[in-house]
């Protein structure tokens, strides 16, 4: 989240929840939102803090999802196998994301091909 300091919102669209998403269910309950997590359900978080909270919950629950922040500097597709793919309109936006993640200890999987 640190690479997009002026994040106004973030939209999450679920593709699949393989396991019951207990963290997501708690975040939704804390905001009086009924728990829904089937394919095609979307949530929009407002502001940096809410977006970060929802992203953390969804990543923790191993949900397959697409995330697009506003402004749209990058997009994320993540799956329950713990692979996360970043998409960006420019190489500089992608490099900012990659640098922040690798600086925090995340590993790049060379030769991995995402088939969407």
N, C-alpha and C positions, 0 to 999 in steps of 0.2 A: 504494500500500500504506500510505502514511502516514495515510490517513483512517480506517483500521481498525487502530489500534495494538494491540488485544488479539486479533488474529486467531489462532485456535487451529488452523485448517486451511483448506484450499481444495479444492473438487472441480471438476475440469475434465472436460468431456465433449466429445469430438471429433465434429464433424459431417462435416468433410471436410478432407483434407490434399491440396491441389492439387499441391504440389511435395514432394519428399522432405524431411521435416523433420529436417535434420541436427542442429540444436541440441537438439531434443527427444530424438532418438536418443542423443546424447551424455549428456544428463542421465539418461536411463533406464539407459544402460550404466554410468555412474558409480555407480548404485544397484543394479547387478546385476539389472535388470528387462529382460526381452526387449522389443525394439522392436515395439510395436503402435500403429498410428495410424489404423485404419480407423474408419468411421462407427459411433458408439455406444460406443467404448472410453472408459472413464473412469479418471482417476487422482485420488487424493487425496493432497495434500501435507500434512504435519503441521508446524505452527509457521509463524511469520512468515517466517523465512529460507528454508525449503524452498518455501513457497508462492510467494514472490517469485522464486526461482530458476526454478521451473517456469513461472510466468506469463511471465517474460522470454523463456524459450526458445520457448514456444508463440507469443507475439506476434511474435518475430523470424522464425519459420518461416512466417508468413502462413497459419496454420491457421484454419479456421472452427470456433469452439468456444463453449461456454457455461461460465462460471465462477461458482461460488457459494461465497463464503467462509463460515466459521463464526466468530463469529455472523453471521447472514444479514442484514446491514444494506443490501446491494445485490447485484446480479447483473450480469454482463457477457455480452453476446453480441458476438463480434468475427468479422470475415470477412477473407479474403485480399485484398480490395479496400481494406484499411486503414480500414474504417469500424468503429467500436466504439460499441455502444449500451449505456447503463447503465440499469438498472431498480432502483427502490427502493420500499419500502413507504411512506416518508414523503418529503415535499419536502425536509425538512432533511437527511436522509441523502443525497439526490441532490445537493443544493446543496453539501455538503461535498466530494463527489467532483468535481463540476464545477469548483469553486473551485480545488482542488488541481491539477487538470489544466490549467486555463487559466493559473494562476500559473506553471506549468512550460512554457508556450508552446504547448500544444495548442489547436487551433481548433475552435470549434463550427460545425457545418454546419447552418445554418438551413434550414428547409423540407425536410430529409431525412426520408423516411419509411421505417422498417424494416418489411419485409413478412416475417413469420416463418411 
